[in-house]
Amino acid sequence: MKISVKVIANSSFSKVIEDEIDLFGNRFLKIKIAQIREGGKANKALIDLIANYFNVKKSQISIVAGILATKKIIQINQS
């Protein structure tokens, strides 16, 4: 499953603040992360948060696009 994500880093808390499905059936998450965008800390925190949100292992999640951007495409493998 692929999910579009908008990340707001360096927030006061880490939480999924929006979870929507658009007209085409694509899922979109808006997430606040308390970590700063330095050395991959925010991306690691993002993967941890998504793993908890969807109740999957962190190893099942990968960032397939936007590794350095605020808008990302996340792949969750259901195996």
C-alpha positions in Angstrom: 0.0 0.0 0.0 1.3 3.5 -0.9 0.4 6.5 1.1 1.1 10.2 0.5 2.4 12.0 3.5 3.0 15.6 4.4 5.5 16.0 7.3 5.7 19.0 9.6 9.0 18.5 11.4 10.3 20.2 14.6 6.8 20.3 16.1 6.0 20.3 19.8 4.6 16.7 19.5 4.4 13.7 17.2 1.0 12.7 15.9 -1.0 12.0 12.8 -3.2 15.1 12.5 -5.1 14.2 9.3 -6.0 10.9 7.7 -8.0 11.3 4.5 -8.9 9.5 1.3 -9.2 11.6 -1.9 -11.8 11.2 -4.7 -9.5 8.7 -6.4 -9.2 6.4 -3.3 -5.6 7.5 -2.5 -4.8 7.8 1.2 -3.2 11.0 2.5 -1.7 11.6 5.9 -0.6 14.9 7.5 1.8 14.2 10.3 3.6 16.4 12.9 7.0 15.1 14.1 8.8 16.4 17.1 12.3 15.6 15.7 14.2 18.1 13.6 15.1 17.5 9.9 18.7 16.7 10.5 20.6 13.5 9.8 17.5 11.5 9.0 16.0 11.9 12.6 12.6 13.1 11.3 12.4 10.3 8.8 13.2 7.7 11.4 10.6 9.2 13.8 8.1 9.2 10.9 8.6 5.5 10.2 8.2 4.8 14.0 5.0 6.8 14.1 3.5 5.2 10.9 4.5 1.7 12.2 2.5 2.4 15.4 -0.4 4.0 13.6 -0.9 1.0 11.2 0.3 -1.6 13.7 3.0 -3.0 11.4 6.7 -3.6 11.9 9.1 -0.8 11.1 10.9 -3.1 8.6 7.6 -3.2 6.5 7.8 0.6 5.9 10.0 2.4 3.4 10.1 6.0 2.0 10.0 5.6 -1.8 9.9 9.2 -2.7 10.7 12.5 -1.0 13.4 11.4 1.4 14.6 15.0 1.7 11.2 16.7 1.1 8.2 17.4 3.3 5.9 15.6 0.9 6.7 11.9 0.8 5.4 8.6 -0.6 5.5 5.8 1.9 5.3 2.1 1.0 3.9 -0.3 3.5 4.4 -4.0 2.7 1.7 -6.2 4.1 3.7 -9.4 4.2 
